[in-house]
Amino acid sequence: AMAEQLAFGALMVHQFQQVVLPDAANFHVRLSGQDCSRGTFNQRHAVVWDQVTSQPYVPLNNIKPGGQDTFKVWDSPLSEAGVLGFEYGYSLDNHNTMVLWEAQFGDFANNAQVVIDQFIASGEDKWAQPSRLTMLLPHGYDGQGPDHSSARIERFLQLSNDDPDTLPGNAPKHKKLIADGYRAMIAASKMSGGISKTEMLSFLTDLLKGTKTTVGDEDLEGSVPILEWLDHLFQDKKNGKYKITYRDWDKFMVQYIRGHFEKDANLFVVNVTTPAQYFHVLRMQMRRPYAKPLVVMTPKWLLHHRPCTSALQDFSTEAYFTRVIDDGKFSDNTRHLAHNPTTGEPYLLEAERVRRVVMCSGQVYYRLSNFRRANRIRDIVLVRLEMIAPFPHDRVTGIIRGYKNADLVWCQEEPKNMGAWTYVQPRINTAMRDMCQAEGDLAAREVQYVGRAASAA
């Protein structure tokens, strides 16, 4: 809750140069939902009431009076379809506003499923209307019954438009773009005996203009800077001209598409497990150079769980949202517990001695971590999938590659026919096959399921 207030305040006070706005500007923040001013779980307290005057006081509107934008919070009735539809429309016409809708419990979003299916998930493809709407859906199996436990994350993942069977760069539409681009480049450079760096940059800009990909460096983890590639390609060319082979072209374009594949997504689905991650993903939602809806599985139990904290340094300008968190690595909020405070010895064994990688998403990580510590298990690592869709295949394979002798397990608290399992299983296996083929290893590891059996509720 504190991380959320920090994110809102930062957006309202700091000026950012925006793609959709001509000048640097602050952001207005608008939040609506059932009981959202106090917070369903008594965590937010965005509005306090004077018991003498009966007047509301909004602390976020008093950070820097006269030097900030405004924060509006609206407690709405239990009419999810009407309110969510209104907020979606508001987000289309107010590009400098962070528009958030919060369900009292994530389960209640099913009353707005028509708005989600017909507008939020598909509006950009159908009508070229991008939106930065953010949905906050409390999610977690905390013993509150079948109607107050699940935000039905599987429904949002089913709406995601990324291909489970091919990686970005290998999809038919990407192969066509690569082939067509190479033919056009050869035709343009045939008369001059090659292509210069400046001509190449101009050509790429025109080529990618028709896609949802732009040329330039982005502050997204995993991006491939185009200028670095051009510098490397042309560093030994004395005359400034270069005849690019199809192999060079294909290699670059595959890397570039994979580094910017998120721009083709129709929505983002995240299940963050630390305050700092929540802070960064909210700010990133407004600072991206392209607009996409964001679906956040927000915590309930973790709001009051003591280990679910973040160090102050994780909120610094050198920190950022991490799509996948590896054990003891950057963004792991429990990394300070990775070593024995007396001996300095790491609790986990060396990577080559790890026998299992358990991948998970959301609050189940803390239950697994507590069990592992209580039972002094040292040969199992826990990997958190913070951004589920679009699937972060590059980060997943990069982490798994470090544990060559381990088997792979997906663990979730939701029943097998719910949660993220049916979404992540084919994508993990596809990413592993691609990685093994690139490394000449024919024995690709496949991920196994560990969790509740399938259920109707």
C-alpha positions as CSV (number, residue, x, y, z in Angstrom):
1,A,0.0,0.0,0.0
2,M,2.9,2.4,0.8
3,A,4.5,1.5,-2.6
4,E,1.3,2.3,-4.4
5,Q,1.1,5.7,-2.7
6,L,4.7,6.4,-3.6
7,A,4.1,5.5,-7.3
8,F,1.0,7.7,-7.4
9,G,2.9,10.6,-5.8
10,A,5.9,10.2,-8.1
11,L,3.6,10.3,-11.2
12,M,1.8,13.4,-9.9
13,V,4.9,15.4,-8.9
14,H,7.7,14.5,-11.3
15,Q,7.6,15.8,-14.9
16,F,8.1,13.2,-17.6
17,Q,8.6,13.8,-21.3
18,Q,5.7,11.9,-22.9
19,V,5.3,10.3,-26.3
20,V,1.7,11.4,-26.5
21,L,2.2,14.9,-25.1
22,P,4.4,17.6,-26.7
23,D,5.9,18.8,-23.4
24,A,7.0,17.4,-20.1
25,A,4.1,17.0,-17.8
26,N,2.8,15.5,-14.6
27,F,0.2,12.8,-14.5
28,H,-3.3,13.0,-13.1
29,V,-4.2,9.8,-11.2
30,R,-7.8,8.6,-11.1
31,L,-8.9,5.5,-9.1
32,S,-12.4,4.1,-8.8
33,G,-13.9,0.9,-7.4
34,Q,-15.8,-0.5,-4.5
35,D,-14.5,0.8,-1.2
36,C,-11.2,1.8,-2.9
37,S,-10.6,5.1,-1.0
38,R,-10.1,3.1,2.2
39,G,-9.1,-0.1,0.5
40,T,-11.1,-3.4,0.9
41,F,-8.4,-4.8,3.2
42,N,-8.0,-1.6,5.2
43,Q,-4.7,-0.9,3.5
44,R,-4.9,2.3,1.4
45,H,-6.5,5.2,3.4
46,A,-6.3,7.5,0.4
47,V,-9.0,9.7,2.0
48,V,-9.3,10.5,5.7
49,W,-12.3,12.3,7.2
50,D,-12.3,15.1,9.7
51,Q,-14.6,14.0,12.5
52,V,-15.3,17.7,13.5
53,T,-16.0,19.2,10.0
54,S,-17.0,16.0,8.2
55,Q,-14.7,17.1,5.3
56,P,-12.4,14.7,3.4
57,Y,-8.7,15.2,3.3
58,V,-6.6,13.6,0.5
59,P,-2.9,13.4,1.6
60,L,-1.7,12.8,-2.0
61,N,-3.1,16.1,-3.1
62,N,-0.9,17.9,-0.6
63,I,2.5,16.7,-1.5
64,K,3.6,19.8,-3.3
65,P,0.6,22.2,-3.6
66,G,0.8,24.2,-6.8
67,G,3.6,21.9,-8.2
68,Q,1.8,18.7,-8.7
69,D,-1.2,17.1,-10.5
70,T,-4.3,15.8,-8.8
71,F,-5.5,12.5,-7.4
72,K,-9.1,11.6,-7.6
73,V,-10.6,8.6,-5.9
74,W,-14.2,7.5,-6.3
75,D,-16.1,4.8,-4.3
76,S,-18.4,3.2,-6.8
77,P,-21.4,1.0,-6.5
78,L,-21.3,-2.8,-7.2
79,S,-22.0,-2.3,-10.9
80,E,-18.7,-3.5,-12.3
81,A,-19.7,-3.4,-16.0
82,G,-20.9,0.1,-15.9
83,V,-18.0,1.5,-13.9
84,L,-15.3,-0.4,-15.8
85,G,-16.8,0.6,-19.1
86,F,-16.8,4.3,-18.1
87,E,-13.2,4.1,-16.9
88,Y,-12.1,2.5,-20.2
89,G,-13.8,5.3,-22.1
90,Y,-12.1,7.9,-19.8
91,S,-8.7,6.3,-20.5
92,L,-9.1,6.7,-24.3
93,D,-9.5,10.5,-24.2
94,N,-7.2,11.4,-21.2
95,H,-3.7,10.3,-22.2
96,N,-2.0,12.1,-19.3
97,T,-4.2,10.4,-16.7
98,M,-3.4,7.1,-15.0
99,V,-6.9,5.5,-14.9
100,L,-7.3,2.6,-12.4
101,W,-10.3,0.5,-11.6
102,E,-10.2,-1.8,-8.6
103,A,-12.5,-4.7,-7.9
104,Q,-13.5,-5.2,-4.3
105,F,-12.4,-8.8,-4.9
106,G,-11.0,-10.0,-8.2
107,D,-13.8,-12.5,-8.5
108,F,-16.2,-9.6,-9.1
109,A,-14.6,-8.7,-12.4
110,N,-16.6,-11.5,-14.0
111,N,-19.6,-9.1,-13.9
112,A,-17.7,-6.9,-16.4
113,Q,-16.5,-9.7,-18.7
114,V,-18.3,-8.2,-21.7
115,V,-16.3,-4.9,-21.3
116,I,-13.1,-6.9,-20.9
117,D,-13.7,-9.1,-24.0
118,Q,-15.2,-6.6,-26.4
119,F,-13.2,-3.4,-25.5
120,I,-10.2,-3.8,-23.2
121,A,-8.6,-6.9,-24.7
122,S,-9.4,-6.2,-28.3
123,G,-10.1,-2.4,-28.7
124,E,-6.6,-1.7,-30.2
125,D,-6.9,-4.4,-32.8
126,K,-10.5,-3.6,-33.8
127,W,-10.6,0.2,-33.7
128,A,-6.9,1.2,-33.3
129,Q,-7.8,2.7,-29.9
130,P,-5.0,2.0,-27.4
131,S,-5.7,2.3,-23.7
132,R,-3.5,2.6,-20.6
133,L,-6.3,1.4,-18.3
134,T,-5.1,-0.4,-15.2
135,M,-7.2,-3.1,-13.5
136,L,-6.4,-4.0,-9.9
137,L,-7.9,-7.4,-9.0
138,P,-7.3,-8.8,-5.5
139,H,-6.4,-12.4,-6.0
140,G,-5.3,-15.2,-3.7
141,Y,-6.6,-18.4,-2.0
142,D,-6.7,-17.3,1.6
143,G,-9.6,-19.3,2.9
144,Q,-12.3,-16.7,2.1
145,G,-14.4,-19.1,0.0
146,P,-14.8,-19.8,-3.7
147,D,-16.4,-16.4,-4.5
148,H,-13.6,-14.3,-2.8
149,S,-10.4,-16.0,-3.9
150,S,-9.8,-15.9,-7.7
151,A,-9.6,-13.0,-10.2
152,R,-9.7,-15.7,-12.9
153,I,-6.3,-14.9,-14.2
154,E,-6.7,-17.7,-16.7
155,R,-9.4,-15.7,-18.6
156,F,-7.0,-12.7,-19.1
157,L,-4.2,-15.0,-20.2
158,Q,-6.5,-16.7,-22.7
159,L,-7.2,-13.3,-24.2
160,S,-3.5,-12.6,-24.6
161,N,-2.4,-12.6,-28.3
162,D,1.1,-14.1,-28.1
163,D,1.7,-17.4,-29.8
164,P,2.3,-20.4,-27.5
165,D,4.1,-22.4,-30.2
166,T,6.6,-19.9,-31.7
167,L,8.9,-17.4,-30.2
168,P,8.9,-13.8,-31.4
169,G,11.1,-13.6,-34.6
170,N,10.1,-17.1,-35.6
171,A,6.4,-16.5,-36.2
172,P,5.2,-16.5,-39.8
173,K,4.4,-12.8,-39.8
174,H,7.8,-12.0,-38.4
175,K,9.6,-14.2,-41.0
176,K,7.6,-12.4,-43.8
177,L,8.6,-9.0,-42.4
178,I,12.3,-10.1,-42.3
179,A,12.3,-11.5,-45.8
180,D,10.4,-8.5,-47.3
181,G,12.7,-6.1,-45.5
182,Y,15.8,-7.8,-46.8
183,R,14.6,-7.8,-50.4
184,A,13.7,-4.1,-50.2
185,M,17.1,-3.3,-48.7
186,I,18.9,-5.1,-51.4
187,A,16.9,-3.3,-54.1
188,A,17.7,0.0,-52.5
189,S,21.4,-0.6,-52.2
190,K,22.1,-2.5,-55.4
191,M,22.9,0.6,-57.4
192,S,25.4,2.0,-54.9
193,G,27.2,-1.3,-54.1
194,G,26.2,-1.4,-50.5
195,I,24.4,0.6,-47.8
196,S,25.8,3.1,-45.4
197,K,25.0,3.3,-41.6
198,T,22.9,6.5,-42.1
199,E,20.9,4.9,-45.0
200,M,20.5,1.7,-42.9
201,L,19.0,3.6,-40.0
202,S,16.6,5.5,-42.3
203,F,15.6,2.3,-44.0
204,L,14.9,0.5,-40.7
205,T,12.8,3.5,-39.5
206,D,10.6,3.3,-42.6
207,L,10.4,-0.5,-42.5
208,L,9.2,-0.7,-38.9
209,K,6.9,2.3,-39.1
210,G,4.1,0.1,-40.2
211,T,4.4,-2.2,-37.2
212,K,3.9,-1.5,-33.5
213,T,7.7,-1.4,-33.2
214,T,9.7,1.8,-33.1
215,V,13.3,2.5,-33.6
216,G,15.3,3.6,-30.5
217,D,16.4,2.7,-27.1
218,E,13.7,1.9,-24.6
219,D,14.0,1.7,-20.8
220,L,12.5,-1.8,-20.9
221,E,14.5,-4.7,-19.6
222,G,15.8,-6.9,-22.4
223,S,15.5,-4.4,-25.3
224,V,18.0,-4.5,-28.1
225,P,19.4,-1.0,-29.0
226,I,19.4,-0.6,-32.7
227,L,22.3,1.9,-32.7
228,E,24.6,-0.5,-30.9
229,W,24.0,-3.1,-33.6
230,L,24.7,-0.6,-36.3
231,D,27.9,0.6,-34.6
232,H,29.1,-3.0,-34.4
233,L,28.2,-3.9,-37.9
234,F,29.9,-0.8,-39.5
235,Q,32.9,-0.5,-37.2
236,D,35.4,-2.1,-39.7
237,K,33.9,-0.6,-42.8
238,K,36.4,2.1,-44.0
239,N,34.4,3.3,-46.9
240,G,31.2,3.5,-44.9
241,K,29.4,0.9,-47.2
242,Y,28.5,-2.6,-46.3
243,K,26.8,-5.4,-48.2
244,I,24.7,-7.0,-45.5
245,T,24.1,-10.8,-45.8
246,Y,20.7,-12.3,-45.2
247,R,22.3,-14.2,-42.2
248,D,23.3,-10.9,-40.6
249,W,20.0,-9.3,-41.4
250,D,17.9,-12.3,-40.0
251,K,20.0,-12.4,-36.8
252,F,19.6,-8.8,-36.2
253,M,15.8,-8.7,-36.9
254,V,15.1,-11.7,-34.7
255,Q,17.0,-10.1,-31.8
256,Y,15.3,-6.8,-32.4
257,I,11.8,-8.3,-32.6
258,R,12.4,-10.3,-29.5
259,G,13.7,-7.3,-27.7
260,H,10.6,-5.3,-28.6
261,F,8.0,-8.0,-28.7
262,E,6.0,-6.4,-25.9
263,K,4.8,-3.7,-28.3
264,D,2.7,-6.2,-30.2
265,A,0.9,-7.4,-27.0
266,N,-2.8,-6.5,-26.6
267,L,-2.6,-6.4,-22.8
268,F,-0.2,-7.0,-19.9
269,V,-0.9,-9.4,-17.0
270,V,1.3,-9.2,-13.9
271,N,1.2,-10.9,-10.5
272,V,3.8,-8.9,-8.5
273,T,5.2,-10.2,-5.2
274,T,7.1,-7.2,-3.7
275,P,6.2,-3.6,-2.9
276,A,9.0,-2.4,-5.2
277,Q,7.8,-4.4,-8.1
278,Y,4.3,-2.9,-7.7
279,F,5.8,0.6,-7.5
280,H,7.8,0.1,-10.7
281,V,5.1,-1.5,-12.7
282,L,2.6,1.3,-12.0
283,R,5.1,3.9,-13.0
284,M,6.2,1.9,-16.1
285,Q,2.5,1.7,-17.2
286,M,2.5,5.4,-17.8
287,R,6.1,5.9,-18.9
288,R,6.0,3.3,-21.7
289,P,6.1,4.9,-25.2
290,Y,3.1,2.8,-26.2
291,A,-0.3,2.3,-24.5
292,K,-1.5,-1.1,-23.3
293,P,-4.1,-2.2,-20.7
294,L,-2.5,-3.5,-17.5
295,V,-4.1,-6.3,-15.4
296,V,-2.6,-6.5,-11.9
297,M,-3.3,-9.5,-9.6
298,T,-3.1,-7.5,-6.3
299,P,-2.4,-9.2,-3.0
300,K,-4.6,-9.7,0.1
301,W,-2.7,-11.8,2.5
302,L,0.6,-10.2,1.5
303,L,-0.6,-6.8,2.6
304,H,0.0,-7.9,6.2
305,H,2.7,-10.5,5.7
306,R,5.9,-9.3,7.3
307,P,8.4,-10.8,4.8
308,C,6.6,-9.1,1.9
309,T,8.7,-5.9,2.1
310,S,11.3,-4.2,-0.1
311,A,14.5,-2.4,0.7
312,L,14.6,1.3,0.1
313,Q,17.3,0.8,-2.6
314,D,14.8,-1.2,-4.6
315,F,12.8,2.0,-5.1
316,S,15.9,4.0,-6.4
317,T,16.4,5.3,-9.9
318,E,18.8,2.3,-10.6
319,A,16.0,-0.2,-9.9
320,Y,13.3,-1.2,-12.4
321,F,10.5,-3.7,-12.9
322,T,11.9,-7.2,-13.3
323,R,9.7,-9.6,-15.3
324,V,11.2,-12.7,-13.7
325,I,12.9,-12.9,-10.3
326,D,15.6,-15.5,-9.7
327,D,16.5,-16.7,-6.3
328,G,18.9,-14.3,-4.5
329,K,19.3,-12.1,-7.6
330,F,18.3,-8.6,-8.4
331,S,14.8,-7.7,-7.3
332,D,14.6,-10.7,-4.9
333,N,13.3,-9.0,-1.8
334,T,14.5,-12.0,0.3
335,R,18.1,-11.8,-1.0
336,H,19.3,-10.5,2.3
337,L,18.4,-14.0,3.7
338,A,20.4,-15.8,1.1
339,H,23.5,-16.3,3.4
340,N,24.0,-17.5,6.9
341,P,24.6,-14.4,9.0
342,T,27.2,-16.2,11.1
343,T,29.3,-18.2,8.6
344,G,28.5,-16.2,5.5
345,E,27.8,-19.5,3.7
346,P,25.0,-19.4,1.1
347,Y,21.9,-21.4,2.0
348,L,21.4,-22.6,-1.6
349,L,23.9,-25.0,-3.2
350,E,25.9,-24.1,-6.3
351,A,23.8,-23.9,-9.5
352,E,25.2,-27.1,-10.9
353,R,24.1,-29.0,-7.8
354,V,20.5,-27.6,-7.9
355,R,18.1,-30.5,-8.6
356,R,14.9,-28.6,-9.2
357,V,13.7,-25.2,-10.4
358,V,10.2,-24.4,-9.1
359,M,8.6,-21.7,-11.1
360,C,5.6,-19.9,-9.6
361,S,3.7,-16.6,-9.6
362,G,2.1,-14.6,-6.8
363,Q,1.8,-15.1,-3.1
364,V,2.4,-18.9,-3.3
365,Y,6.1,-18.0,-3.5
366,Y,6.2,-17.0,0.2
367,R,4.6,-20.3,1.3
368,L,7.1,-22.2,-0.7
369,S,10.0,-20.1,0.6
370,N,8.9,-20.6,4.2
371,F,8.6,-24.3,3.8
372,R,12.0,-24.6,2.1
373,R,13.6,-22.6,4.9
374,A,11.8,-24.5,7.7
375,N,13.0,-27.8,6.2
376,R,16.5,-26.6,5.3
377,I,16.1,-27.6,1.7
378,R,19.2,-26.3,-0.2
379,D,18.9,-27.9,-3.7
380,I,15.7,-26.3,-4.9
381,V,15.4,-22.8,-6.3
382,L,12.3,-20.7,-6.6
383,V,11.8,-18.5,-9.7
384,R,9.0,-16.0,-9.7
385,L,7.1,-15.1,-12.9
386,E,6.1,-11.5,-12.1
387,M,4.9,-10.6,-15.7
388,I,3.0,-13.5,-17.1
389,A,1.7,-12.1,-20.3
390,P,3.2,-11.3,-22.7
391,F,5.4,-14.3,-21.8
392,P,9.0,-13.3,-20.9
393,H,10.6,-16.2,-22.8
394,D,14.0,-14.6,-22.9
395,R,14.3,-14.1,-19.2
396,V,12.9,-17.6,-18.4
397,T,15.4,-19.4,-20.7
398,G,18.2,-17.1,-19.4
399,I,17.5,-18.2,-15.8
400,I,16.9,-21.9,-16.5
401,R,20.1,-22.1,-18.6
402,G,22.0,-21.5,-15.4
403,Y,20.6,-24.6,-13.7
404,K,21.6,-27.3,-16.3
405,N,21.0,-30.3,-14.0
406,A,17.7,-29.3,-12.6
407,D,14.2,-30.5,-13.6
408,L,11.4,-27.9,-14.1
409,V,8.2,-27.6,-12.1
410,W,5.4,-25.1,-12.2
411,C,3.6,-24.7,-8.8
412,Q,0.4,-22.7,-8.3
413,E,-2.3,-22.4,-5.6
414,E,-5.1,-22.3,-8.1
415,P,-6.7,-25.6,-9.4
416,K,-5.0,-27.1,-12.4
417,N,-7.7,-25.9,-14.9
418,M,-7.4,-22.3,-13.5
419,G,-4.5,-20.0,-12.8
420,A,-1.5,-19.6,-15.2
421,W,-0.7,-23.3,-15.9
422,T,-2.5,-23.8,-19.2
423,Y,-0.9,-20.5,-20.4
424,V,2.7,-21.0,-19.3
425,Q,3.1,-24.8,-20.0
426,P,3.3,-24.6,-23.8
427,R,5.3,-21.3,-23.7
428,I,7.9,-22.6,-21.3
429,N,8.3,-25.8,-23.4
430,T,8.5,-23.8,-26.7
431,A,11.2,-21.5,-25.2
432,M,13.1,-24.6,-23.8
433,R,13.1,-26.3,-27.2
434,D,14.4,-23.2,-28.9
435,M,17.1,-22.8,-26.4
436,C,18.2,-26.4,-26.6
437,Q,18.3,-26.3,-30.5
438,A,20.5,-23.2,-30.3
439,E,22.9,-25.0,-27.9
440,G,22.8,-28.3,-29.8
441,D,21.1,-30.1,-27.0
442,L,18.3,-32.4,-28.3
443,A,17.0,-33.3,-24.8
444,A,14.8,-30.4,-24.0
445,R,13.5,-30.3,-20.5
446,E,9.7,-30.0,-20.2
447,V,7.9,-28.4,-17.3
448,Q,5.8,-30.5,-14.9
449,Y,2.8,-29.4,-12.9
450,V,2.5,-29.5,-9.1
451,G,-0.6,-28.1,-7.4
452,R,-4.3,-28.6,-6.8
453,A,-6.3,-30.9,-9.0
454,A,-8.8,-29.5,-11.5
455,S,-12.0,-28.1,-9.9
456,A,-15.2,-26.4,-10.9
457,A,-14.9,-23.8,-8.1
